[in-house]
Amino acid sequence: MNNSIIRYLKGSFVLFFAIYVSLVVLGNVTDYNTNFLFVQHVLSMDTTFEGNTLMYRAITSPFAHHFAYILIIIVEFAVALTAWIGGIQLIKHAKAGAANYQKSKNIVYISLGLAIAIWFFGFMAIGGEWFAMWMSSDWNGLASANRIVTYVLGILIFLSLKNDE
C-alpha cells in the first residue's frame, strides 16, 4: 500500500474522531440538563444497589455536580479541538518527509491521551468503580466509554506504527 494512502487514512481516522467528539460536546452543551442528570446520578450514587456499603463515596452537592460536568465538557472540548488540529496536520503533512510527518503526530497524541484520561480514567475508573456506576441500570456509561476507549486505542496503535515512512 502506498505510504501517502496510509498517512491519509491516519489523518481521516483522527478527523472521524474529531467529528464524533465535537458532536458529544455539542450535545452536552445544547442539552445540558439531560446530560447533567447523568453526572448528578452517578456522583450521587442514587441508582446503585440498595444498601451497598460504598455509599460513603457519594457526592450530593449540586455545586460539585455542575463543576464535574463542566470539567468533563472542557476536557471533551480540548479533545475535539486537538483532534481537529492534529487530523488536519496529518492530512496537510501526508506528503512531507518522514521526520516532518512524525512531528505532525504530536498534537494527536495529546488529543488521544486526553481522551483516555476522560473516558477511561474519568468514566471507567472514577465513575465506574469509585462511584459504582456499574451497579446502575439507569445511569451507566461504561459501555459507551469502553467503545470510545477501544476506538482511541485503535487510532493510537495505528498512528504510532511507522508504516508510513
Short mmCIF file of the C-alpha atoms (twelve columns), coordinates in Angstrom:
data_MODEL
# 
_entry.id   MODEL 
# 
loop_
_atom_site.group_PDB 
_atom_site.id 
_atom_site.type_symbol 
_atom_site.label_atom_id 
_atom_site.label_alt_id 
_atom_site.label_comp_id 
_atom_site.label_asym_id 
_atom_site.label_seq_id 
_atom_site.Cartn_x 
_atom_site.Cartn_y 
_atom_site.Cartn_z 
_atom_site.pdbx_PDB_model_num 
ATOM 1   C CA . MET A 1   0.000   0.000  0.000  1 
ATOM 2   C CA . ASN A 2   1.220   3.489  -0.865 1 
ATOM 3   C CA . ASN A 3   2.660   5.400  2.141  1 
ATOM 4   C CA . SER A 4   0.608   8.504  1.433  1 
ATOM 5   C CA . ILE A 5   -2.580  6.412  1.448  1 
ATOM 6   C CA . ILE A 6   -1.719  5.130  4.925  1 
ATOM 7   C CA . ARG A 7   -0.979  8.691  6.031  1 
ATOM 8   C CA . TYR A 8   -4.304  9.943  4.664  1 
ATOM 9   C CA . LEU A 9   -6.076  7.084  6.422  1 
ATOM 10  C CA . LYS A 10  -4.439  8.017  9.719  1 
ATOM 11  C CA . GLY A 11  -5.494  11.641 9.299  1 
ATOM 12  C CA . SER A 12  -9.015  10.609 8.297  1 
ATOM 13  C CA . PHE A 13  -9.463  8.340  11.309 1 
ATOM 14  C CA . VAL A 14  -8.379  11.183 13.595 1 
ATOM 15  C CA . LEU A 15  -10.813 13.547 11.859 1 
ATOM 16  C CA . PHE A 16  -13.627 10.989 12.248 1 
ATOM 17  C CA . PHE A 17  -12.873 11.031 15.965 1 
ATOM 18  C CA . ALA A 18  -12.807 14.853 15.949 1 
ATOM 19  C CA . ILE A 19  -16.288 14.886 14.413 1 
ATOM 20  C CA . TYR A 20  -17.555 12.378 16.959 1 
ATOM 21  C CA . VAL A 21  -16.178 14.264 19.965 1 
ATOM 22  C CA . SER A 22  -17.448 17.570 18.552 1 
ATOM 23  C CA . LEU A 23  -20.929 16.050 18.426 1 
ATOM 24  C CA . VAL A 24  -20.525 14.867 22.020 1 
ATOM 25  C CA . VAL A 25  -19.553 18.383 23.132 1 
ATOM 26  C CA . LEU A 26  -22.397 19.927 21.137 1 
ATOM 27  C CA . GLY A 27  -24.863 17.541 22.763 1 
ATOM 28  C CA . ASN A 28  -23.517 18.232 26.237 1 
ATOM 29  C CA . VAL A 29  -23.750 21.990 25.740 1 
ATOM 30  C CA . THR A 30  -27.088 22.188 23.897 1 
ATOM 31  C CA . ASP A 31  -28.790 19.560 26.072 1 
ATOM 32  C CA . TYR A 32  -27.020 20.484 29.288 1 
ATOM 33  C CA . ASN A 33  -29.719 19.336 31.705 1 
ATOM 34  C CA . THR A 34  -30.229 15.845 30.295 1 
ATOM 35  C CA . ASN A 35  -26.541 15.037 30.322 1 
ATOM 36  C CA . PHE A 36  -26.070 16.857 33.629 1 
ATOM 37  C CA . LEU A 37  -28.579 14.419 35.176 1 
ATOM 38  C CA . PHE A 38  -26.234 11.584 34.223 1 
ATOM 39  C CA . VAL A 39  -23.352 13.159 36.157 1 
ATOM 40  C CA . GLN A 40  -25.631 14.029 39.066 1 
ATOM 41  C CA . HIS A 41  -26.947 10.470 39.411 1 
ATOM 42  C CA . VAL A 42  -23.519 8.864  39.046 1 
ATOM 43  C CA . LEU A 43  -21.919 11.124 41.665 1 
ATOM 44  C CA . SER A 44  -24.923 10.833 43.996 1 
ATOM 45  C CA . MET A 45  -24.887 7.042  43.574 1 
ATOM 46  C CA . ASP A 46  -28.661 7.120  43.976 1 
ATOM 47  C CA . THR A 47  -29.305 4.338  41.458 1 
ATOM 48  C CA . THR A 48  -26.710 1.860  42.759 1 
ATOM 49  C CA . PHE A 49  -27.756 -1.302 44.580 1 
ATOM 50  C CA . GLU A 50  -29.803 -0.514 47.650 1 
ATOM 51  C CA . GLY A 51  -27.896 -0.956 50.890 1 
ATOM 52  C CA . ASN A 52  -24.427 -1.144 49.293 1 
ATOM 53  C CA . THR A 53  -21.604 -0.198 51.642 1 
ATOM 54  C CA . LEU A 54  -19.927 2.131  49.135 1 
ATOM 55  C CA . MET A 55  -22.388 4.990  49.661 1 
ATOM 56  C CA . TYR A 56  -19.854 6.907  51.742 1 
ATOM 57  C CA . ARG A 57  -18.283 7.814  48.373 1 
ATOM 58  C CA . ALA A 58  -21.413 9.621  47.126 1 
ATOM 59  C CA . ILE A 59  -21.207 13.332 46.388 1 
ATOM 60  C CA . THR A 60  -24.560 15.068 46.687 1 
ATOM 61  C CA . SER A 61  -23.513 18.702 46.332 1 
ATOM 62  C CA . PRO A 62  -25.185 20.398 43.323 1 
ATOM 63  C CA . PHE A 63  -22.122 22.671 43.008 1 
ATOM 64  C CA . ALA A 64  -19.834 19.628 42.769 1 
ATOM 65  C CA . HIS A 65  -22.149 18.063 40.167 1 
ATOM 66  C CA . HIS A 66  -22.055 21.174 37.967 1 
ATOM 67  C CA . PHE A 67  -18.310 21.575 38.488 1 
ATOM 68  C CA . ALA A 68  -17.651 17.956 37.460 1 
ATOM 69  C CA . TYR A 69  -19.921 18.226 34.416 1 
ATOM 70  C CA . ILE A 70  -18.375 21.498 33.242 1 
ATOM 71  C CA . LEU A 71  -14.907 19.978 33.710 1 
ATOM 72  C CA . ILE A 72  -15.963 16.998 31.565 1 
ATOM 73  C CA . ILE A 73  -17.214 19.352 28.837 1 
ATOM 74  C CA . ILE A 74  -13.981 21.383 28.932 1 
ATOM 75  C CA . VAL A 75  -11.819 18.269 28.592 1 
ATOM 76  C CA . GLU A 76  -14.032 16.909 25.810 1 
ATOM 77  C CA . PHE A 77  -13.740 20.260 24.019 1 
ATOM 78  C CA . ALA A 78  -9.947  20.079 24.361 1 
ATOM 79  C CA . VAL A 79  -10.022 16.538 22.938 1 
ATOM 80  C CA . ALA A 80  -12.121 17.695 19.976 1 
ATOM 81  C CA . LEU A 81  -10.000 20.780 19.310 1 
ATOM 82  C CA . THR A 82  -6.693  18.918 19.426 1 
ATOM 83  C CA . ALA A 83  -8.131  16.108 17.277 1 
ATOM 84  C CA . TRP A 84  -9.246  18.643 14.648 1 
ATOM 85  C CA . ILE A 85  -5.874  20.380 14.649 1 
ATOM 86  C CA . GLY A 86  -3.984  17.083 14.662 1 
ATOM 87  C CA . GLY A 87  -6.083  15.457 11.950 1 
ATOM 88  C CA . ILE A 88  -5.680  18.480 9.695  1 
ATOM 89  C CA . GLN A 89  -1.929  18.492 10.369 1 
ATOM 90  C CA . LEU A 90  -1.697  14.816 9.420  1 
ATOM 91  C CA . ILE A 91  -3.534  15.414 6.145  1 
ATOM 92  C CA . LYS A 92  -1.503  18.567 5.462  1 
ATOM 93  C CA . HIS A 93  1.800   16.717 6.020  1 
ATOM 94  C CA . ALA A 94  0.792   13.472 4.307  1 
ATOM 95  C CA . LYS A 95  3.309   14.011 1.523  1 
ATOM 96  C CA . ALA A 96  6.031   15.524 3.729  1 
ATOM 97  C CA . GLY A 97  9.270   13.818 4.701  1 
ATOM 98  C CA . ALA A 98  9.200   11.205 7.436  1 
ATOM 99  C CA . ALA A 99  10.575  13.488 10.178 1 
ATOM 100 C CA . ASN A 100 8.037   16.254 9.478  1 
ATOM 101 C CA . TYR A 101 5.195   13.783 9.266  1 
ATOM 102 C CA . GLN A 102 6.178   12.093 12.535 1 
ATOM 103 C CA . LYS A 103 6.357   15.509 14.218 1 
ATOM 104 C CA . SER A 104 2.834   16.336 12.999 1 
ATOM 105 C CA . LYS A 105 1.513   13.431 15.085 1 
ATOM 106 C CA . ASN A 106 2.333   15.107 18.418 1 
ATOM 107 C CA . ILE A 107 -0.912  17.037 18.840 1 
ATOM 108 C CA . VAL A 108 -2.896  13.909 18.036 1 
ATOM 109 C CA . TYR A 109 -1.074  12.086 20.813 1 
ATOM 110 C CA . ILE A 110 -2.182  14.878 23.167 1 
ATOM 111 C CA . SER A 111 -5.773  14.504 21.965 1 
ATOM 112 C CA . LEU A 112 -5.779  10.738 22.362 1 
ATOM 113 C CA . GLY A 113 -4.130  10.995 25.795 1 
ATOM 114 C CA . LEU A 114 -6.818  13.417 26.949 1 
ATOM 115 C CA . ALA A 115 -9.480  11.107 25.525 1 
ATOM 116 C CA . ILE A 116 -8.127  8.176  27.525 1 
ATOM 117 C CA . ALA A 117 -7.981  10.429 30.587 1 
ATOM 118 C CA . ILE A 118 -11.652 11.370 30.311 1 
ATOM 119 C CA . TRP A 119 -13.227 8.120  29.081 1 
ATOM 120 C CA . PHE A 120 -11.020 5.508  30.712 1 
ATOM 121 C CA . PHE A 121 -9.836  7.236  33.870 1 
ATOM 122 C CA . GLY A 122 -12.822 9.549  34.362 1 
ATOM 123 C CA . PHE A 123 -15.731 7.394  33.264 1 
ATOM 124 C CA . MET A 124 -14.474 3.839  33.748 1 
ATOM 125 C CA . ALA A 125 -12.164 4.137  36.764 1 
ATOM 126 C CA . ILE A 126 -13.716 7.025  38.701 1 
ATOM 127 C CA . GLY A 127 -17.344 6.788  37.571 1 
ATOM 128 C CA . GLY A 128 -17.478 3.047  37.032 1 
ATOM 129 C CA . GLU A 129 -15.522 1.852  40.038 1 
ATOM 130 C CA . TRP A 130 -15.267 4.645  42.615 1 
ATOM 131 C CA . PHE A 131 -18.881 5.789  42.199 1 
ATOM 132 C CA . ALA A 132 -20.053 2.237  41.385 1 
ATOM 133 C CA . MET A 133 -21.724 3.245  38.130 1 
ATOM 134 C CA . TRP A 134 -21.565 -0.448 37.158 1 
ATOM 135 C CA . MET A 135 -24.382 -1.081 39.648 1 
ATOM 136 C CA . SER A 136 -26.800 1.259  37.890 1 
ATOM 137 C CA . SER A 137 -29.056 0.021  35.129 1 
ATOM 138 C CA . ASP A 138 -30.355 3.551  34.512 1 
ATOM 139 C CA . TRP A 139 -27.203 5.722  34.609 1 
ATOM 140 C CA . ASN A 140 -24.405 3.529  33.348 1 
ATOM 141 C CA . GLY A 141 -21.975 4.891  30.769 1 
ATOM 142 C CA . LEU A 142 -19.454 2.068  30.888 1 
ATOM 143 C CA . ALA A 143 -20.392 0.548  27.519 1 
ATOM 144 C CA . SER A 144 -20.123 3.918  25.777 1 
ATOM 145 C CA . ALA A 145 -16.831 4.717  27.485 1 
ATOM 146 C CA . ASN A 146 -15.466 1.303  26.551 1 
ATOM 147 C CA . ARG A 147 -16.467 1.819  22.901 1 
ATOM 148 C CA . ILE A 148 -14.697 5.188  22.809 1 
ATOM 149 C CA . VAL A 149 -11.554 3.926  24.547 1 
ATOM 150 C CA . THR A 150 -11.381 0.994  22.130 1 
ATOM 151 C CA . TYR A 151 -11.528 3.339  19.114 1 
ATOM 152 C CA . VAL A 152 -8.974  5.684  20.677 1 
ATOM 153 C CA . LEU A 153 -6.556  2.847  21.376 1 
ATOM 154 C CA . GLY A 154 -7.035  1.595  17.818 1 
ATOM 155 C CA . ILE A 155 -6.158  5.013  16.424 1 
ATOM 156 C CA . LEU A 156 -3.227  5.314  18.835 1 
ATOM 157 C CA . ILE A 157 -1.789  1.977  17.750 1 
ATOM 158 C CA . PHE A 158 -2.324  2.658  14.039 1 
ATOM 159 C CA . LEU A 159 -0.923  6.182  14.316 1 
ATOM 160 C CA . SER A 160 2.171   5.106  16.227 1 
ATOM 161 C CA . LEU A 161 3.104   2.397  13.720 1 
ATOM 162 C CA . LYS A 162 5.892   3.618  11.484 1 
ATOM 163 C CA . ASN A 163 4.374   2.061  8.405  1 
ATOM 164 C CA . ASP A 164 4.141   5.396  6.661  1 
ATOM 165 C CA . GLU A 165 7.787   6.286  6.079  1 
# 
